[in-house]
Amino acid sequence: MDETQGILEAFYLLLFLLPIIILILRQIRTSSSNGKSLPPGPTGWPILGNILQVGTQAHSSTAQMAQIHGPLISLKLGSQLLIIGSTAEVAAEILKANDRVLSGRHVIQGVLVRGNDVNHFSLIFTDCNDRWKYLRATCRAGLFSAQALESHASLRERKVSEMVEFLNKRKGMVVELKDVVFVTIFNSLSHLFYSKDVLSLEDEEVGSDIKRPYLKLLELGLTPNIGDFYPMLARFDLQGLNKKGAKLADQLYDALRARIQQRRDGESVHEPNKQDFLDLLLANGFSDEEINSLFSVSSVLLVSVHCDSINERDICELPYLQALAKETMRLHPPAPFLVPRRALETCQVMNYTVPKGAQVLVNIWAIGRDSTTWEDPLIFNPDRFLKSNVDFKGNNFHLLPFGAGRRICPGLPLAVRQVPLVLASLLHYFDWSLPNNEDPMLLDTSETLTITLRKKQPLLLVPK
C-alpha cells in the first residue's frame, strides 16, 4: 500500500514538473541557438525570464536597461522574446530600414477576447495584408483625407466650444480636466462616425454602456496574462482574464450594434445629402462585426464667451502653441511604447539578429529623454522647438508619439488638428489654478502605466 502511494506521489510530481522542465529546455535551446547574435540584455531567471526585472513600469525599467546594455536590448518574458529599441537611431532601423519585415502584429490575449475578430477587422492589429489596405483606405477616404478633415472642421470647433461652455459654468469649481477632454474628443469621433454624441459633459451616465466596458477592456489589456508569457498555457485561461474580456467585449459590441441597427432600420440623424462614416461603411457592405471593431479602435484615438472664438486656421499662426504640443508629446507621450510589432522574417537590426516571430517594441518614452538627442531632456522647455523643423508626423525618429512607417497611426492627420485646438482653447479662455491654492511646484507628476501613460493622481484644476 505504501509502495503504491509512493509511486502515485512520484507520478503526480512528474506530471507537475514536466511542463516546467519542457519550458527550461526550450529556453536553453533558444538561448544556445541564437543567443550569440541576439541583442544584449540582462540575465533572466529560469522559467520567468526577465519578468521580475521589468516590473510594472516597463517603460522606465527597460530605459534603464538600455543605459547598461545598449540602445537595442533583448528580454525574455516567460518563453516570449522581446526586442526593444530606445534611441532614435534604432527606431529608424526598425520603422524605416526594416519597416516591411517588422510590420507584423502580436495580439495579446487580452485583445483576443472574441476569437480572431479584432485580428481580422482592426487597423491596429491586422497584419499588412489586402484587408488591412482596404480598411486603411476606407478610413482615409471617410475620416482622414484632407477633404474629409476640412469638411469636418466646423464639427470639431463646435465640440470644443461645447467644452468651453461647460467649463465656463464651472469657473471657481474643481474639475478633472482629463475627463472633460476625453468626452470632448470622444464625441468629436462619434459625430464623425454616426452623427451623434455618445457621452455627455453634464451626465456621466450617458453613454456608460459604451464607456465603462471600453475603459475596462483597456485596463484588462495591460493586466499581466500568463497566456502571453507562456502561449502553450493560453488555452487554459488560468487567471480568467479572457472570460472577463469576452464579457466586456460582448457588452461593448451589443451597445454599438444597437446603434448600428438603428441606422440599418432607416434612422437618419444628420443633414440631408450628407453622409457620415457609418453611412459609408454600410454602403460598402461592412458587417456589424467589422464596424464595431473599427469604431472601438478609433475611440482609442482619442456658449457664450466674451472674446473671439478660436478655429483651426488660427492654430498655424501660433508657433509657440505648436512648440508646446511637441514638447508635451516628447516628455509625456500618450503611450510609452509604440504598438508591438512582430518579425515576419528573421532580419538584422543594428547588426543583431531579430528572429522570426519575435516581438519588437520602440520605447518612445526613453527616446524623448535621451540626453544624446535632447539638451536638458528632463526639463519642460517648448522653446527648443521654436527654431526647429522637427514634427511628430513620422519624419523625425526622435519624436514619434504616433509612430512611423506603414504602421503610423492612421488618425494622425486628425490628431494634429484636434489636439492643438483643444489646448489653445483651454489656455485662451481660462486661467487655471490648483485647488486650495496649492503650490504647483509640489504637484505630484508621477505616472502610472496602463494602455497609456497617465498621472497616478488625477489632475484637478480650477478654471477662472
Secondary structure, 3 states (H helix, E strand, C coil): CHHHHHHHHHHHHHHHHHHHHHHHHHHHHHHHHHCCCCCCCCCCECCCECHHHHCCCHHHHHHHHHHHHCCEEEEEECCEEEEEECCHHHHHHHHHHCCCCCCEECCCCCCCCCCCHHHHHCCCCCCCCHHHHHHHHHHHHHHHCHHHHHHCHHHHHHHHHHHHHHHHCCCCCCEEHHHHHHHHHHHHHHHHHHCCCCCCCCCCCCCHHHHHHHHHHHHHHCCCCHHHHCHHHHHHCCCCHHHHHHHHHHHHHHHHHHHHHHHHCCCCCCCCCCCCHHHHHHHCCCCHHHHHHHHHHHCCCCCCCCCCCCCHHHHCCCHHHHHHHHHHHHHCCCCCECCCEECCCCEEECCEEECCCCEEEEEHHHHCCCCCCCCCCCCCCHHHHCCCCCCCCCCCCCCCCCCCHHHCCCCHHHHHHHHHHHHHHHHHHCCEECHHHCCHHHCCCCEEECCCEEECCCCEEEEC
